[in-house]
Amino acid sequence: MGNGPVTINAHLAIPHTEIVERFVRASGAGGQNVNKVSSAVELRFDVAGSPSLPEPLRTRLLARRDRRMTGEGVLVIDAQRFRTQDRNRDDARERLAAFIQASLSVPKPRVATKPSHGSKLRRLDEKKGRAQIKRGRTTRNWE
């Protein structure tokens, strides 16, 4: 992906000017290399203030309950899976594209339904049958 725009689909791309990348040291085990090299990438994308996102998509993205989204509407992605900055940068950009692609499709609204009259009757008949079975049991005290 490199330094160019992040392509979401044929109609939508995020320009590199809207993305802030910061290189930090990776956490966790890794020996001497991890203490010397800043290979992890912290990618920040302002969803709330991005002019390249359509308004309905922005609303869906901000409505998602995701721990990577700050209160101000900034998406923060930490990428440190790989040992090199380039691979971590590509990984962070791919994860940004996947995050936005997940909200591209409009979810189908849920239609509340009621149980049918027949299903209510079947449920009540089953309850009556179970009550009959239990009523036929006797308590015996074996002493």
C-alpha positions as CSV (number, residue, x, y, z in Angstrom):
1,M,0.0,0.0,0.0
2,G,2.8,2.4,0.8
3,N,2.3,6.1,1.3
4,G,-0.6,6.6,-1.1
5,P,-4.3,6.6,-0.4
6,V,-6.1,3.7,1.3
7,T,-8.5,2.3,-1.2
8,I,-11.7,1.0,0.4
9,N,-13.6,0.1,-2.8
10,A,-13.9,1.4,-6.4
11,H,-15.8,4.5,-5.2
12,L,-14.1,5.3,-2.0
13,A,-10.5,6.0,-1.0
14,I,-9.0,7.8,2.0
15,P,-6.1,10.2,1.0
16,H,-2.9,9.8,3.0
17,T,-3.3,13.4,4.3
18,E,-6.2,12.3,6.5
19,I,-4.1,9.5,8.1
20,V,-1.6,10.2,10.9
21,E,1.0,7.5,11.4
22,R,3.3,7.4,14.4
23,F,6.1,4.8,14.8
24,V,6.6,3.6,18.3
25,R,8.5,0.7,20.0
26,A,6.7,-2.6,19.9
27,S,5.7,-4.1,23.3
28,G,6.3,-7.6,24.4
29,A,9.2,-10.0,24.1
30,G,11.7,-9.6,21.2
31,G,15.2,-9.3,22.5
32,Q,17.5,-6.4,21.9
33,N,16.0,-5.5,18.6
34,V,12.7,-4.5,20.1
35,N,14.4,-2.0,22.4
36,K,16.3,-0.2,19.6
37,V,13.8,-0.1,16.7
38,S,10.5,1.7,16.5
39,S,8.7,-0.8,14.3
40,A,5.2,-0.6,15.6
41,V,2.7,1.7,13.9
42,E,0.0,3.7,15.6
43,L,-2.5,4.8,12.8
44,R,-5.0,7.5,13.6
45,F,-7.9,8.4,11.4
46,D,-10.4,11.1,12.3
47,V,-13.8,9.5,11.3
48,A,-15.8,12.4,12.6
49,G,-13.9,15.1,10.7
50,S,-13.0,13.2,7.5
51,P,-14.3,15.0,4.4
52,S,-13.8,11.9,2.2
53,L,-16.4,9.8,4.0
54,P,-20.1,10.0,2.9
55,E,-22.4,11.1,5.8
56,P,-24.4,7.9,6.1
57,L,-21.1,5.9,6.3
58,R,-19.7,8.3,8.9
59,T,-22.8,7.9,11.0
60,R,-22.6,4.1,10.9
61,L,-18.9,4.1,11.8
62,L,-19.4,6.4,14.7
63,A,-22.3,4.3,15.9
64,R,-20.2,1.2,16.1
65,R,-19.2,0.2,19.6
66,D,-15.5,-0.3,19.1
67,R,-12.8,0.1,21.7
68,R,-10.5,1.5,19.1
69,M,-12.7,4.5,18.6
70,T,-12.1,7.5,20.9
71,G,-14.8,9.8,22.3
72,E,-13.9,12.4,19.7
73,G,-14.5,10.0,16.8
74,V,-10.8,9.2,16.1
75,L,-10.0,5.6,15.1
76,V,-6.7,4.4,16.6
77,I,-5.2,1.2,15.2
78,D,-2.0,-0.3,16.7
79,A,-0.1,-2.6,14.4
80,Q,2.9,-4.5,15.8
81,R,2.5,-8.0,14.4
82,F,5.6,-7.8,12.1
83,R,9.2,-6.9,12.6
84,T,9.4,-4.1,10.0
85,Q,7.8,-0.7,9.8
86,D,6.7,-1.2,6.2
87,R,4.8,-4.4,7.0
88,N,3.2,-3.0,10.1
89,R,2.2,0.1,8.2
90,D,0.6,-2.0,5.5
91,D,-1.1,-4.1,8.1
92,A,-2.6,-1.0,9.9
93,R,-3.8,0.4,6.5
94,E,-5.4,-3.0,5.6
95,R,-7.2,-3.0,9.0
96,L,-8.4,0.5,8.5
97,A,-9.8,-0.5,5.1
98,A,-11.5,-3.6,6.6
99,F,-13.0,-1.5,9.4
100,I,-14.6,0.9,6.9
101,Q,-15.7,-1.9,4.5
102,A,-17.5,-3.6,7.4
103,S,-19.8,-0.5,7.6
104,L,-20.3,0.0,3.9
105,S,-23.4,-2.2,3.7
106,V,-26.6,-0.9,5.3
107,P,-27.9,-3.4,7.9
108,K,-31.4,-4.7,7.2
109,P,-33.8,-3.3,9.8
110,R,-35.1,-5.9,12.2
111,V,-38.9,-6.5,12.0
112,A,-40.5,-7.5,15.2
113,T,-42.7,-10.6,14.9
114,K,-45.3,-12.2,17.1
115,P,-45.9,-15.9,17.6
116,S,-48.7,-17.3,15.6
117,H,-52.0,-18.4,17.2
118,G,-51.2,-22.1,16.4
119,S,-47.7,-21.9,18.1
120,K,-49.3,-20.4,21.2
121,L,-51.8,-23.2,21.3
122,R,-49.1,-25.9,20.8
123,R,-47.0,-24.3,23.6
124,L,-50.0,-24.3,26.0
125,D,-50.9,-27.9,25.1
126,E,-47.3,-29.0,25.8
127,K,-47.4,-27.2,29.2
128,K,-50.7,-29.0,30.1
129,G,-49.2,-32.3,29.0
130,R,-46.1,-31.8,31.2
131,A,-48.4,-30.8,34.2
132,Q,-50.4,-34.0,33.7
133,I,-47.2,-36.1,33.8
134,K,-46.0,-34.3,36.9
135,R,-49.4,-34.6,38.6
136,G,-49.2,-38.4,38.1
137,R,-46.0,-38.6,40.2
138,T,-46.4,-39.6,43.8
139,T,-44.1,-38.7,46.6
140,R,-42.9,-41.7,48.5
141,N,-41.0,-41.5,51.7
142,W,-38.9,-44.7,51.9
143,E,-37.9,-45.0,55.4
